[in-house]
């Protein structure tokens, strides 16, 4: 699945998007605090801001940020210089690791919508040929319009299940 997305947009696209968000958030926190690195409390606030940005920009479900306990555990892996603070590079790597699953969920939803939905549309259009009343209406619709309607219906269904 990841290979298909890599073909369309490349792994570098994901890294650039996350990097834009992390740089923006890091600069915001750094400017408010005046420090070069993030303390644990700054880091957690920054993570909340990153997840807020991701939820604004990415289609699909709302992604909940990790708990403070999880962040406390994970931060030990990324504080490479062991100073108890996270610098810009450590923060970028930290967020890349935290958000791996996020892009998998978004990618799966995109594949379902873009590949499966049109296939389902073509199959259901053929299946409705013999249904009285409905078959005639469906057959009059151009396949492209019918596929678009089915894709829209699947997107609405996906969105409703994400909110549940």
C-alpha positions, 0 to 999 in steps of 0.5 A, a space after each residue: 500500500 505504501 509503495 502505491 502512495 510512494 509512486 504517486 507522491 513519493 516518500 519525500 512528499 510526506 517528509 516535506 509536509 511533516 517538515 513544514 508543519 514541524 518547522 512552523 510549530 518549532 519556530 512558534 514555540 521557540 519564539 514564544 519561549 526564546 529558547 533554542 530547544 524544547 523542554 518536555 512541556 514545550 515538546 508536548 505543547 508542540 506535539 499538540 500543535 502538530 496534531 492540530 495542524 495535521 487534523 486541519 490538513 489531512 483528509 480522513 479521521 481526526 488523529 488524537 495526539 499521544 499521551 504525556 506518558 507515551 511522549 515521556 517514554 519516546 523522548 528518551 529515544 530522540 534526545 540524542 545529546 542527552 541534555 533533557 531538551 529536544 532540538 529542531 532535528 530531534 523534534 523533526 525525527 520525533 514527529 516523523 516517528 509519531 506520525 507514521 501510522 497517521 499516513 498509513 490510515 490516510 493512505 488506506 482511505 485514499 486507496 479505497 476511495 480512488 481505486 475500489 469505489 470506481 470498480 464497485 460503481 462499474 460492477 453495480 451498474 452492470 448488476 442493476 441492469 435487470 432491476 425494474 425501475 432502478 436499472 433503467 435510470 442507472 443505465 441512462 447515467 454515463 458511467 463516469 457520472 455514476 462512478 463519481 456518485 458512488 465514489 462520493 457516497 463511499 467518501 461520505 460513508 468513510 467520513 461518517 464512520 470516522 466520526 463515530 
